[in-house]
């Protein structure tokens, strides 16, 4: 199991891992879909549940938005009876 080093939280560790995978993918000439797939396949912890996974998803959304990677699910509005999904 991978633990972030002292003073760094799971979200920061996750974001840094995604940045490393992104840079490696770009250096290898991969397209954005392949890079997004590589990031999703390299989740560093065993279970996709709990606090670590929430922080991974938080970092993933921010990273994918900043790098225009495909695969983000729309955020749903908290308004009742809202027919339209909203993207952040």
C-alpha positions in Angstrom: 0.0 0.0 0.0 1.3 3.4 -0.9 1.3 6.1 1.8 2.1 9.8 1.1 5.2 11.1 2.8 4.8 13.2 5.9 3.1 16.5 5.4 1.5 15.6 2.1 -2.2 14.5 1.9 -3.8 11.9 -0.3 -5.1 14.5 -2.8 -1.7 16.0 -3.3 -0.1 12.6 -3.7 -2.8 11.6 -6.2 -2.4 14.8 -8.2 1.4 14.4 -8.3 1.0 10.8 -9.5 -1.4 11.9 -12.2 1.0 14.7 -13.3 3.8 12.1 -13.6 1.7 9.8 -15.6 0.5 12.7 -17.8 4.1 13.8 -18.5 5.2 10.3 -19.2 2.3 9.8 -21.6 3.0 13.0 -23.5 6.7 12.0 -23.8 5.7 8.7 -25.2 3.3 10.4 -27.7 0.1 9.0 -26.3 -3.2 10.7 -27.0 -5.4 12.2 -24.2 -7.7 9.2 -24.1 -4.8 6.8 -23.5 -3.4 9.1 -20.8 -6.7 9.3 -19.1 -7.0 5.5 -19.2 -3.5 5.2 -17.8 -4.4 7.5 -14.9 -7.5 5.6 -14.1 -5.6 2.3 -14.2 -2.9 3.5 -11.8 -5.0 4.1 -8.7 -2.4 3.5 -6.0 -4.4 2.0 -3.2 -6.3 -1.3 -2.9 -9.9 -0.3 -2.3 -11.8 2.3 -4.3 -13.7 3.5 -1.2 -13.3 5.7 1.8 -11.3 8.9 2.3 -8.4 8.0 0.0 -10.7 7.3 -2.9 -12.6 10.6 -2.3 -9.4 12.5 -2.4 -8.3 10.6 -5.5 -11.6 11.6 -7.2 -11.2 15.2 -6.1 -7.6 15.4 -7.5 -8.7 13.6 -10.6 -11.5 16.1 -11.4 -9.2 19.0 -10.9 -6.4 17.4 -12.9 -8.7 16.3 -15.8 -10.2 19.8 -16.0 -6.9 21.6 -16.0 -5.5 19.3 -18.7 -8.7 18.8 -20.8 -8.6 15.1 -20.4 -11.7 13.1 -21.4 -13.8 11.0 -19.0 -15.3 13.4 -16.5 -18.8 12.8 -15.4 -21.1 15.8 -15.1 -21.7 17.2 -11.6 -25.4 17.1 -10.7 -27.0 20.3 -9.5 -28.5 20.2 -6.0 -31.6 22.0 -7.3 -34.7 19.8 -7.2 -36.1 18.7 -10.6 -33.1 20.1 -12.5 -33.1 18.4 -15.9 -29.7 19.5 -16.8 -26.4 18.3 -15.5 -23.9 21.0 -14.8 -20.2 20.8 -15.5 -17.8 22.6 -13.2 
